[in-house]
């Protein structure tokens, strides 16, 4: 019985340790819900939306993006006619980064 209790306590401690260390191991992540890949916007107005996790700095084409306490972000941008490429970079507090690009098109 004692061995079982010790083994159970060890499993709980290891599980708890894994949960606590996960943000350090996982690195930054984010999802972009808008714009969708290769989308066309006839009026040139693009709604930028998404969410981030474990991110210290999120940038869009080098400009910091403001996020709320849950990591959600939203902005509206206007683009000229033609194609544009948006580059999102999420960086965590340890300097690890993730990059994602989206192309938008405003027809003539």
DRENTORKOL-3810 file (N, C-alpha, C; in nm, 4 decimals):
REM DRENTORKOL-3810
@n.u->0.0826; n.v->-0.1195; n.w->0.0000; ca.u->0.0000; ca.v->0.0000; ca.w->0.0000; c.u->0.0872; c.v->0.1262; c.w->0.0000
@n.u->0.1955; n.v->0.1229; n.w->0.0766; ca.u->0.2841; ca.v->0.2390; ca.w->0.0842; c.u->0.3478; c.v->0.2678; c.w->-0.0517
@n.u->0.3884; n.v->0.1608; n.w->-0.1217; ca.u->0.4491; ca.v->0.1794; ca.w->-0.2537; c.u->0.3496; c.v->0.2442; c.w->-0.3508
@n.u->0.2241; n.v->0.2033; n.w->-0.3430; ca.u->0.1213; ca.v->0.2600; ca.w->-0.4288; c.u->0.1036; c.v->0.4090; c.w->-0.4017
@n.u->0.0996; n.v->0.4481; n.w->-0.2755; ca.u->0.0843; ca.v->0.5894; ca.w->-0.2407; c.u->0.2041; c.v->0.6714; c.w->-0.2873
@n.u->0.3225; n.v->0.6158; n.w->-0.2710; ca.u->0.4435; ca.v->0.6861; ca.w->-0.3162; c.u->0.4421; c.v->0.7010; c.w->-0.4686
@n.u->0.4033; n.v->0.5938; n.w->-0.5394; ca.u->0.3972; ca.v->0.5995; ca.w->-0.6855; c.u->0.2915; c.v->0.7001; c.w->-0.7312
@n.u->0.1767; n.v->0.7021; n.w->-0.6656; ca.u->0.0707; ca.v->0.7967; ca.w->-0.7014; c.u->0.1163; c.v->0.9401; c.w->-0.6774
@n.u->0.1835; n.v->0.9643; n.w->-0.5648; ca.u->0.2340; ca.v->1.0985; ca.w->-0.5345; c.u->0.3379; c.v->1.1410; c.w->-0.6379
@n.u->0.4228; n.v->1.0477; n.w->-0.6780; ca.u->0.5249; ca.v->1.0778; ca.w->-0.7792; c.u->0.4605; c.v->1.1129; c.w->-0.9129
@n.u->0.3604; n.v->1.0367; n.w->-0.9541; ca.u->0.2914; ca.v->1.0645; ca.w->-1.0792; c.u->0.2252; c.v->1.2026; c.w->-1.0737
@n.u->0.1628; n.v->1.2346; n.w->-0.9617; ca.u->0.1002; ca.v->1.3660; ca.w->-0.9464; c.u->0.2027; c.v->1.4784; c.w->-0.9530
@n.u->0.3146; n.v->1.4614; n.w->-0.8870; ca.u->0.4194; ca.v->1.5639; ca.w->-0.8888; c.u->0.4773; c.v->1.5836; c.w->-1.0292
@n.u->0.5006; n.v->1.4744; n.w->-1.0995; ca.u->0.5541; ca.v->1.4835; ca.w->-1.2349; c.u->0.4515; c.v->1.5502; c.w->-1.3265
@n.u->0.3255; n.v->1.5130; n.w->-1.3141; ca.u->0.2204; ca.v->1.5751; ca.w->-1.3942; c.u->0.2081; c.v->1.7237; c.w->-1.3669
@n.u->0.2119; n.v->1.7612; n.w->-1.2407; ca.u->0.2047; ca.v->1.9026; ca.w->-1.2040; c.u->0.3263; c.v->1.9783; c.w->-1.2587
@n.u->0.4426; n.v->1.9186; n.w->-1.2486; ca.u->0.5637; ca.v->1.9817; ca.w->-1.3009; c.u->0.5552; c.v->2.0032; c.w->-1.4509
@n.u->0.4996; n.v->1.9046; n.w->-1.5226; ca.u->0.4835; ca.v->1.9181; ca.w->-1.6670; c.u->0.3885; c.v->2.0319; c.w->-1.7009
@n.u->0.2796; n.v->2.0445; n.w->-1.6265; ca.u->0.1835; ca.v->2.1523; ca.w->-1.6494; c.u->0.2478; c.v->2.2885; c.w->-1.6246
@n.u->0.3280; n.v->2.2992; n.w->-1.5220; ca.u->0.3932; ca.v->2.4259; ca.w->-1.4891; c.u->0.5019; c.v->2.4638; c.w->-1.5897
@n.u->0.5720; n.v->2.3665; n.w->-1.6447; ca.u->0.6828; ca.v->2.3960; ca.w->-1.7351; c.u->0.6366; c.v->2.4088; c.w->-1.8808
@n.u->0.5151; n.v->2.3684; n.w->-1.9130; ca.u->0.4672; ca.v->2.3715; ca.w->-2.0510; c.u->0.4816; c.v->2.5075; c.w->-2.1187
@n.u->0.4445; n.v->2.6204; n.w->-2.0552; ca.u->0.4629; ca.v->2.7499; ca.w->-2.1229; c.u->0.6086; c.v->2.7790; c.w->-2.1578
@n.u->0.7022; n.v->2.7274; n.w->-2.0807; ca.u->0.8438; ca.v->2.7497; ca.w->-2.1103; c.u->0.8892; c.v->2.6663; c.w->-2.2286
@n.u->0.8315; n.v->2.5490; n.w->-2.2449; ca.u->0.8717; ca.v->2.4572; ca.w->-2.3506; c.u->0.7979; c.v->2.4853; c.w->-2.4816
@n.u->0.6720; n.v->2.5245; n.w->-2.4728; ca.u->0.5861; ca.v->2.5350; ca.w->-2.5910; c.u->0.6248; c.v->2.6477; c.w->-2.6858
@n.u->0.6681; n.v->2.7597; n.w->-2.6368; ca.u->0.6989; ca.v->2.8721; ca.w->-2.7245; c.u->0.5737; c.v->2.9480; c.w->-2.7635
@n.u->0.5897; n.v->3.0537; n.w->-2.8426; ca.u->0.4749; ca.v->3.1374; ca.w->-2.8778; c.u->0.3860; c.v->3.0708; c.w->-2.9828
@n.u->0.2590; n.v->3.1082; n.w->-2.9805; ca.u->0.1677; ca.v->3.0617; ca.w->-3.0850; c.u->0.0603; c.v->3.1679; c.w->-3.1061
@n.u->0.0061; n.v->3.1706; n.w->-3.2273; ca.u->-0.1043; ca.v->3.2609; ca.w->-3.2565; c.u->-0.1817; c.v->3.2069; c.w->-3.3752
@n.u->-0.3063; n.v->3.2462; n.w->-3.3829; ca.u->-0.3897; ca.v->3.2115; ca.w->-3.4969; c.u->-0.4503; c.v->3.3399; c.w->-3.5520
@n.u->-0.4638; n.v->3.3439; n.w->-3.6826; ca.u->-0.5223; ca.v->3.4600; ca.w->-3.7500; c.u->-0.6563; c.v->3.4155; c.w->-3.8065
@n.u->-0.7632; n.v->3.4734; n.w->-3.7563; ca.u->-0.8950; ca.v->3.4377; ca.w->-3.8079; c.u->-0.9347; c.v->3.5247; c.w->-3.9268
@n.u->-0.8763; n.v->3.6432; n.w->-3.9375; ca.u->-0.9013; ca.v->3.7313; ca.w->-4.0510; c.u->-0.7784; c.v->3.8190; c.w->-4.0711
@n.u->-0.7292; n.v->3.8352; n.w->-4.1906; ca.u->-0.7840; ca.v->3.7930; ca.w->-4.3184; c.u->-0.7547; c.v->3.6455; c.w->-4.3464
@n.u->-0.8403; n.v->3.5848; n.w->-4.4249; ca.u->-0.8171; ca.v->3.4479; ca.w->-4.4675; c.u->-0.7096; c.v->3.4485; c.w->-4.5753
@n.u->-0.6402; n.v->3.3377; n.w->-4.5954; ca.u->-0.5329; ca.v->3.3347; ca.w->-4.6958; c.u->-0.5820; c.v->3.3703; c.w->-4.8365
@n.u->-0.5067; n.v->3.4551; n.w->-4.9031; ca.u->-0.5319; ca.v->3.4959; ca.w->-5.0420; c.u->-0.6726; c.v->3.5526; c.w->-5.0631
@n.u->-0.7188; n.v->3.6316; n.w->-4.9685; ca.u->-0.8533; ca.v->3.6888; ca.w->-4.9770; c.u->-0.8547; c.v->3.8139; c.w->-5.0641
@n.u->-0.9710; n.v->3.8427; n.w->-5.1220; ca.u->-0.9917; ca.v->3.9609; ca.w->-5.2035; c.u->-1.0861; c.v->4.0557; c.w->-5.1300
@n.u->-1.0513; n.v->4.1848; n.w->-5.1289; ca.u->-1.1300; ca.v->4.2858; ca.w->-5.0579; c.u->-1.1608; c.v->4.4009; c.w->-5.1537
@n.u->-1.2785; n.v->4.4001; n.w->-5.2170; ca.u->-1.3113; ca.v->4.5021; ca.w->-5.3179; c.u->-1.3053; c.v->4.6453; c.w->-5.2663
@n.u->-1.3384; n.v->4.6681; n.w->-5.1394; ca.u->-1.3372; ca.v->4.8047; ca.w->-5.0861; c.u->-1.2027; c.v->4.8443; c.w->-5.0254
@n.u->-1.1103; n.v->4.7496; n.w->-5.0143; ca.u->-0.9775; ca.v->4.7781; ca.w->-4.9599; c.u->-0.9704; c.v->4.7807; c.w->-4.8087
@n.u->-1.0815; n.v->4.7592; n.w->-4.7395; ca.u->-1.0839; ca.v->4.7609; ca.w->-4.5928; c.u->-1.0734; c.v->4.6177; c.w->-4.5416
@n.u->-0.9700; n.v->4.5929; n.w->-4.4609; ca.u->-0.9426; ca.v->4.4580; ca.w->-4.4120; c.u->-0.9494; c.v->4.4571; c.w->-4.2598
@n.u->-1.0289; n.v->4.3672; n.w->-4.2066; ca.u->-1.0391; ca.v->4.3484; ca.w->-4.0619; c.u->-0.9355; c.v->4.2445; c.w->-4.0209
@n.u->-0.8438; n.v->4.2825; n.w->-3.9330; ca.u->-0.7389; ca.v->4.1939; ca.w->-3.8830; c.u->-0.7844; c.v->4.1428; c.w->-3.7462
@n.u->-0.7959; n.v->4.0098; n.w->-3.7319; ca.u->-0.8387; ca.v->3.9509; ca.w->-3.6046; c.u->-0.7636; c.v->3.8224; c.w->-3.5785
@n.u->-0.7447; n.v->3.7932; n.w->-3.4513; ca.u->-0.6816; ca.v->3.6673; ca.w->-3.4148; c.u->-0.6613; c.v->3.6586; c.w->-3.2654
@n.u->-0.5893; n.v->3.5560; n.w->-3.2253; ca.u->-0.5590; ca.v->3.5357; ca.w->-3.0842; c.u->-0.4167; c.v->3.4828; c.w->-3.0701
@n.u->-0.3558; n.v->3.5112; n.w->-2.9559; ca.u->-0.2177; ca.v->3.4698; ca.w->-2.9329; c.u->-0.2042; c.v->3.4080; c.w->-2.7943
@n.u->-0.1023; n.v->3.3247; n.w->-2.7791; ca.u->-0.0731; ca.v->3.2614; ca.w->-2.6501; c.u->0.0779; c.v->3.2589; c.w->-2.6283
@n.u->0.1186; n.v->3.2840; n.w->-2.5078; ca.u->0.2603; ca.v->3.2830; ca.w->-2.4688; c.u->0.3430; c.v->3.3773; c.w->-2.5559
@n.u->0.2875; n.v->3.4966; n.w->-2.5833; ca.u->0.3524; ca.v->3.5942; ca.w->-2.6710; c.u->0.3860; c.v->3.7198; c.w->-2.5914
@n.u->0.5121; n.v->3.7618; n.w->-2.5985; ca.u->0.5533; ca.v->3.8870; ca.w->-2.5346; c.u->0.5368; c.v->4.0041; c.w->-2.6309
@n.u->0.5582; n.v->3.9791; n.w->-2.7620; ca.u->0.5465; ca.v->4.0838; ca.w->-2.8623; c.u->0.4888; c.v->4.0246; c.w->-2.9899
@n.u->0.3841; n.v->4.0877; n.w->-3.0402; ca.u->0.3249; ca.v->4.0497; ca.w->-3.1678; c.u->0.3348; c.v->4.1700; c.w->-3.2601
@n.u->0.3908; n.v->4.1486; n.w->-3.3792; ca.u->0.4039; ca.v->4.2589; ca.w->-3.4734; c.u->0.3369; c.v->4.2239; c.w->-3.6061
@n.u->0.2916; n.v->4.3274; n.w->-3.6745; ca.u->0.2373; ca.v->4.3166; ca.w->-3.8100; c.u->0.3205; c.v->4.4099; c.w->-3.8962
@n.u->0.3974; n.v->4.3538; n.w->-3.9855; ca.u->0.4897; ca.v->4.4301; ca.w->-4.0709; c.u->0.5803; c.v->4.5208; c.w->-3.9879
@n.u->0.6268; n.v->4.4690; n.w->-3.8748; ca.u->0.7207; ca.v->4.5412; ca.w->-3.7890; c.u->0.6587; c.v->4.6346; c.w->-3.6882
@n.u->0.5275; n.v->4.6545; n.w->-3.6933; ca.u->0.4581; ca.v->4.7433; ca.w->-3.6006; c.u->0.3903; c.v->4.6601; c.w->-3.4918
@n.u->0.4117; n.v->4.6945; n.w->-3.3643; ca.u->0.3479; ca.v->4.6170; ca.w->-3.2566; c.u->0.1952; c.v->4.6176; c.w->-3.2674
@n.u->0.1367; n.v->4.5023; n.w->-3.2383; ca.u->-0.0082; ca.v->4.4855; ca.w->-3.2398; c.u->-0.0553; c.v->4.4781; c.w->-3.0950
@n.u->-0.1548; n.v->4.5588; n.w->-3.0608; ca.u->-0.2088; ca.v->4.5581; ca.w->-2.9250; c.u->-0.2983; c.v->4.4368; c.w->-2.9057
@n.u->-0.2838; n.v->4.3727; n.w->-2.7882; ca.u->-0.3646; ca.v->4.2560; ca.w->-2.7541; c.u->-0.4325; c.v->4.2799; c.w->-2.6209
@n.u->-0.5471; n.v->4.2152; n.w->-2.5997; ca.u->-0.6128; ca.v->4.2268; ca.w->-2.4698; c.u->-0.5545; c.v->4.1231; c.w->-2.3738
@n.u->-0.6088; n.v->4.1144; n.w->-2.2522; ca.u->-0.5543; ca.v->4.0249; ca.w->-2.1499; c.u->-0.5650; c.v->3.8776; c.w->-2.1883
@n.u->-0.6599; n.v->3.8441; n.w->-2.2750; ca.u->-0.6750; ca.v->3.7049; ca.w->-2.3191; c.u->-0.5864; c.v->3.6729; c.w->-2.4396
@n.u->-0.5197; n.v->3.7731; n.w->-2.4949; ca.u->-0.4340; ca.v->3.7521; ca.w->-2.6103; c.u->-0.5020; c.v->3.7788; c.w->-2.7425
@n.u->-0.6287; n.v->3.8235; n.w->-2.7401; ca.u->-0.7012; ca.v->3.8535; ca.w->-2.8640; c.u->-0.6555; c.v->3.9878; c.w->-2.9204
@n.u->-0.6530; n.v->3.9975; n.w->-3.0528; ca.u->-0.6197; ca.v->4.1236; ca.w->-3.1167; c.u->-0.7163; c.v->4.1509; c.w->-3.2313
@n.u->-0.7368; n.v->4.2800; n.w->-3.2592; ca.u->-0.8268; ca.v->4.3221; ca.w->-3.3659; c.u->-0.7883; c.v->4.4614; c.w->-3.4126
@n.u->-0.7913; n.v->4.4807; n.w->-3.5435; ca.u->-0.7599; ca.v->4.6092; ca.w->-3.6031; c.u->-0.8231; c.v->4.6141; c.w->-3.7420
@n.u->-0.8439; n.v->4.7330; n.w->-3.7929; ca.u->-0.8954; ca.v->4.7503; ca.w->-3.9284; c.u->-0.7953; c.v->4.8339; c.w->-4.0071
@n.u->-0.7564; n.v->4.7839; n.w->-4.1236; ca.u->-0.6590; ca.v->4.8528; ca.w->-4.2082; c.u->-0.7177; c.v->4.8747; c.w->-4.3468
@n.u->-0.6708; n.v->4.9788; n.w->-4.4129; ca.u->-0.7120; ca.v->5.0086; ca.w->-4.5497; c.u->-0.5914; c.v->4.9886; c.w->-4.6409
@n.u->-0.6136; n.v->4.9175; n.w->-4.7521; ca.u->-0.5053; ca.v->4.8868; ca.w->-4.8447; c.u->-0.5315; c.v->4.9483; c.w->-4.9807
@n.u->-0.4232; n.v->4.9841; n.w->-5.0534; ca.u->-0.4388; ca.v->5.0376; ca.w->-5.1894; c.u->-0.4726; c.v->4.9241; c.w->-5.2869
@n.u->-0.5102; n.v->4.9606; n.w->-5.4066; ca.u->-0.5419; ca.v->4.8606; ca.w->-5.5091; c.u->-0.4182; c.v->4.7765; c.w->-5.5398
@n.u->-0.4416; n.v->4.6498; n.w->-5.5685; ca.u->-0.3321; ca.v->4.5575; ca.w->-5.5969; c.u->-0.3150; c.v->4.4582; c.w->-5.4838
@n.u->-0.2014; n.v->4.3927; n.w->-5.4817; ca.u->-0.1736; ca.v->4.2912; ca.w->-5.3807; c.u->-0.0859; c.v->4.3428; c.w->-5.2688
@n.u->-0.1088; n.v->4.2908; n.w->-5.1508; ca.u->-0.0270; ca.v->4.3247; ca.w->-5.0339; c.u->0.0003; c.v->4.1969; c.w->-4.9550
@n.u->0.1154; n.v->4.1919; n.w->-4.8923; ca.u->0.1495; ca.v->4.0773; ca.w->-4.8080; c.u->0.1658; c.v->4.1269; c.w->-4.6660
@n.u->0.0951; n.v->4.0633; n.w->-4.5736; ca.u->0.1032; ca.v->4.0959; ca.w->-4.4309; c.u->0.1917; c.v->3.9928; c.w->-4.3635
@n.u->0.2876; n.v->4.0391; n.w->-4.2827; ca.u->0.3770; ca.v->3.9488; ca.w->-4.2111; c.u->0.3567; c.v->3.9675; c.w->-4.0615
@n.u->0.3091; n.v->3.8624; n.w->-3.9963; ca.u->0.2891; ca.v->3.8610; ca.w->-3.8517; c.u->0.4063; c.v->3.7865; c.w->-3.7877
@n.u->0.4615; n.v->3.8430; n.w->-3.6801; ca.u->0.5689; ca.v->3.7768; ca.w->-3.6057; c.u->0.5331; c.v->3.7803; c.w->-3.4572
@n.u->0.5272; n.v->3.6630; n.w->-3.3959; ca.u->0.5022; ca.v->3.6511; ca.w->-3.2521; c.u->0.6310; c.v->3.6059; c.w->-3.1851
@n.u->0.6722; n.v->3.6785; n.w->-3.0811; ca.u->0.7955; ca.v->3.6480; ca.w->-3.0091; c.u->0.7630; c.v->3.6295; c.w->-2.8620
@n.u->0.8197; n.v->3.5242; n.w->-2.8009; ca.u->0.7962; ca.v->3.5033; ca.w->-2.6576; c.u->0.9065; c.v->3.5708; c.w->-2.5765
@n.u->0.8976; n.v->3.5603; n.w->-2.4460; ca.u->0.9935; ca.v->3.6294; ca.w->-2.3586; c.u->1.1343; c.v->3.5711; c.w->-2.3648
@n.u->1.1504; n.v->3.4543; n.w->-2.4290; ca.u->1.2820; ca.v->3.3932; ca.w->-2.4424; c.u->1.3441; c.v->3.4176; c.w->-2.5792
@n.u->1.2757; n.v->3.4992; n.w->-2.6618; ca.u->1.3282; ca.v->3.5331; ca.w->-2.7932; c.u->1.2899; c.v->3.4372; c.w->-2.9043
@n.u->1.2136; n.v->3.3333; n.w->-2.8738; ca.u->1.1683; ca.v->3.2422; ca.w->-2.9788; c.u->1.0548; c.v->3.3090; c.w->-3.0557
@n.u->1.0528; n.v->3.2898; n.w->-3.1875; ca.u->0.9497; ca.v->3.3575; ca.w->-3.2668; c.u->0.8858; c.v->3.2634; c.w->-3.3678
@n.u->0.7648; n.v->3.3005; n.w->-3.4058; ca.u->0.6869; ca.v->3.2292; ca.w->-3.5068; c.u->0.6386; c.v->3.3347; c.w->-3.6057
@n.u->0.6482; n.v->3.3050; n.w->-3.7354; ca.u->0.6090; ca.v->3.3999; ca.w->-3.8391; c.u->0.5005; c.v->3.3388; c.w->-3.9270
@n.u->0.4042; n.v->3.4216; n.w->-3.9655; ca.u->0.3006; ca.v->3.3792; ca.w->-4.0592; c.u->0.2695; c.v->3.4958; c.w->-4.1520
@n.u->0.2471; n.v->3.4647; n.w->-4.2779; ca.u->0.2147; ca.v->3.5692; ca.w->-4.3753; c.u->0.0760; c.v->3.5454; c.w->-4.4336
@n.u->0.0128; n.v->3.6543; n.w->-4.4737; ca.u->-0.1167; ca.v->3.6503; ca.w->-4.5414; c.u->-0.1122; c.v->3.7468; c.w->-4.6582
@n.u->-0.1647; n.v->3.7039; n.w->-4.7707; ca.u->-0.1739; ca.v->3.7893; ca.w->-4.8889; c.u->-0.3171; c.v->3.8395; c.w->-4.9008
@n.u->-0.3320; n.v->3.9686; n.w->-4.9283; ca.u->-0.4640; ca.v->4.0274; ca.w->-4.9532; c.u->-0.4596; c.v->4.0962; c.w->-5.0895
@n.u->-0.5737; n.v->4.0993; n.w->-5.1532; ca.u->-0.5820; ca.v->4.1587; ca.w->-5.2859; c.u->-0.6990; c.v->4.2542; c.w->-5.2926
@n.u->-0.6711; n.v->4.3746; n.w->-5.3436; ca.u->-0.7761; ca.v->4.4761; ca.w->-5.3655; c.u->-0.7844; c.v->4.4932; c.w->-5.5168
@n.u->-0.8959; n.v->4.4477; n.w->-5.5785; ca.u->-0.9066; ca.v->4.4550; ca.w->-5.7251; c.u->-0.9202; c.v->4.5987; c.w->-5.7751
@n.u->-0.8846; n.v->4.6184; n.w->-5.9006; ca.u->-0.8948; ca.v->4.7523; ca.w->-5.9654; c.u->-1.0377; c.v->4.7880; c.w->-5.9949
END
